[in-house]
Amino acid sequence: TTVLLPVIGLVAADVQASLAEHIGIHTYDRIVETASAVKLSYFEDSNFLDQLLRARTTGTFRTLEIVNSVNSLVTAFVASLGIGAALLSMHGLLLPLIVLAGVPMLVATLVSSRQAYVFEYLWTPQNRERTDLGELLTVPAAAKEIRVFSASRFLKGRYDALTRERLKRFQEYLRKQLNLSIAGRLGTSIGAAVALGALTWLVLSDRIDFPTAMTAGAAMQLLVG
């Protein structure tokens, strides 16, 4: 087992690296294929340009994140099934309590993910403008023309204004995320405390023995995280 586990880990890392490369190439190929096939007029449509920017900036790594998350979810689900079955065999009250304890954190995570998506979605037009300005100011061919027409100060001022506005909104978004995470963690901690209190009551009332209670407590900690 000592030799086998590291080998399995190396094989898994190799498969994941290969998967990441294939996903990245396939995703970007689809973006290029779509951009090459649309009508020329689409490149004058701000909605299409926003969608194209979202695909270019997040499509590759988000697709990989989804695959990795699904793998992690399946692994965690299988492990949770085993731990849940063990808790259920110890006493029927333990599993429902610990499942309820995890609900606040689950809700907080789902809402947090939604807020992250909405923030980036709503900021796509500004991000596209900021990216375009950055390219104008840094790509040699465009930057030289801008210097000739003395437009660099104006464009840099607009770039800086967009940067300041994004940082301001991003800080507001982070505060919301932090408050949400704290609320979810507090809710889960309270639920876990109730579950542990129930476990203590089961021990004191001789419904389960102490070694079983210690095992159940460790299992509950694993499920709650």
HELIX and SHEET records of a PDB file:
HELIX    1   1 LEU A    4  ALA A   37  1                                  34    
HELIX    2   2 LEU A   40  GLU A   44  5                                   5    
HELIX    3   3 SER A   46  MET A   90  1                                  45    
HELIX    4   4 LEU A   94  LEU A  122  1                                  29    
HELIX    5   5 THR A  124  THR A  138  1                                  15    
HELIX    6   6 PRO A  140  VAL A  148  1                                   9    
HELIX    7   7 SER A  152  LEU A  204  1                                  53    
HELIX    8   8 PHE A  210  VAL A  224  1                                  15    
END                                                                             
